[in-house]
Amino acid sequence: MHAYLIIAHHHFNQLKLLLTLLDDERNDLFVHIDEKVKNKKSVRELCGAAVRKSRIIWVPGHRVTWGGYSQIDCELYLLKEARKVRRYQYYHLISGEDLPLKNQNEIHAFFDANYGNNFVNIGSEKYSKDAEERCRYYYLFQDVIGKSKPYEHFLMKAIRRLGLRLQSISRVDRIGKNFKGGRKLVHGSNWFSITDGLAEYVLDKEEWIYTAFHAGTCVDELFLQSLVMNSSWKHTLYISGYNNGCKGNMRFIHFENGLPHTWRIEEFGRLMESGCCFARKLDETIDEKIIAKQELIEALTTRVESEKRELEELYQEK
């Protein structure tokens, strides 16, 4: 059994398609709808209707703010809720803007063949200075600044800049306090597929995670990587070492100016040839063709039908 931990806050027709493609007796779907969404009941009715084989669990919504510790808090909460149900072979953290690039038989076969490996993206060591800047100081208002009114936003940003400047002059160093004994801060994509063993290890470290990361910015891209690479769990990575690319977490993601590229219909072939299990990100408001035109579903369905025909031919031969 696999657990899908899904974080969504908009594009719910797209979420419905995602749930349709994940719908399988071997999957339980834990779906988090951001607390800020007002019509959660209608969202659940719309998307829940797409699920017929999986068990779907709507976890209570957190108010998640981009760049804030609330993102880590949400991820840990999803892990805890899933482990209350059972111990899963894999826990897959994905966004409501992701879509699978393989059908469920292929995905389960891949993870069965690689069971014991953990799929965590590890970034390049050359970005370690940027990672340190995210955690060295106290970033004031990080979890409220994104939902503030314009004048409040301006004021909080100004206060935070002043606070960072004063901390720099005073040589505040939260890294030296929380990363002792040669431990390093490591960054990477926050989306993962991990075993129950690593999930248990992460939850056991929740207190330290909060202490080390709650005051930083964009720390959801740091905590899991830092835990893994500073422990014996680094030896369980599917692709070991730094800069392990999209195959590190089996998510096909391309970054532009620090943000994930939104895939278009003309890039469909590139997605399907990537060898990854999931694509991030797709946006129905930017290019609905890659989603609504059904090409992705048709490609997956074609593979399923091909597998059925091969099995039928093999049975007839025997």
C-alpha positions, 0 to 999 in steps of 0.5 A, a space after each residue: 500500500 502507498 499513501 499519497 499526501 496531497 497539498 492543494 489550494 486551487 485548480 480543483 478541476 485539475 485536482 480531480 484529474 490527479 485523484 482520478 489518475 491515482 485512484 487504485 486499490 493499492 493507494 490511500 489518498 490523504 488530501 489537504 485543502 488549504 484552510 483559506 479555501 472557502 468552498 471546501 465542501 463543494 471541493 470535496 464533493 467535486 473531487 471525491 466523486 472521482 475516487 472509486 477504488 482508493 480510500 480518500 481521507 480529507 485531513 483538516 486544513 492548515 493555513 499554509 503560507 508560501 515560504 513559511 514554516 507552516 509548509 513543514 508543519 503541513 507536511 509533518 501533519 500529513 505524515 502523522 495522519 497517514 501513519 495513524 491509518 497504517 504503515 505504508 510501503 511509501 509516502 508520496 508528497 505531491 502538489 495538487 498541480 502535479 500529475 503522474 507520468 506513469 500508470 499505477 501498475 508501472 508506478 507500483 512496479 517501480 517502487 517494488 523493484 526499488 523498495 528500501 530506497 528513498 527518493 529525495 532530491 538533493 541540490 548542489 553544494 554550491 547553493 549551500 551559502 543560500 541555504 545558510 542564509 535562509 536559516 541564519 537569522 530570524 525572518 520576522 512575519 514569515 507566516 503572516 506577511 503573505 496574507 497581509 494587506 498592502 500597507 501591512 505588507 510594506 510595513 512588515 517587509 521594512 521591519 524585517 529588513 531592518 531586523 535582518 540588518 541588525 542581526 547581521 551586525 550583531 552576528 546572530 548565527 542560528 546555524 552554529 547553534 542548531 547544526 553542531 559537529 560538522 552537520 550541514 544545511 542541505 537544500 533540494 525540492 520539497 516533494 518526496 517519496 519515502 519509506 515508513 522507516 524514514 517517515 518514522 525517523 523524520 517524525 521522531 526529529 519533529 522537535 529539532 526540526 521546529 527549533 532549527 527551521 521555524 524562524 527561517 524562510 523557504 525552509 521546506 526545501 531544507 529540513 528533509 534534505 538536512 536530516 537525510 544527508 546528516 544521518 545514515 539515511 543518506 545511504 538509502 537514497 535512490 541516487 546518492 550524493 549532491 545534485 541528484 537531479 529530477 531522478 532523485 525524487 522522480 519528479 520532473 521539475 525544471 526551475 526558471 529563476 528559482 521557480 518551477 517551470 509550468 509545462 505546456 502541451 508542446 512539451 508533452 513528449 518531453 514529459 513522457 520521455 523523462 522516465 520520472 513518475 510525476 511531473 511538476 508543475 501543470 496549470 490549467 489556467 496557463 495551458 489547459 490543453 496539456 490537462 483538458 485535451 486528455 492526451 495525458 490520460 490517453 497515453 496512460 490508458 494506452 499503456 494499460 491496454 497494451 499490458 492487458 493485451 500482452 497478458 491475454 496473448 501470453 495466456 492464450 499461448 500457454 
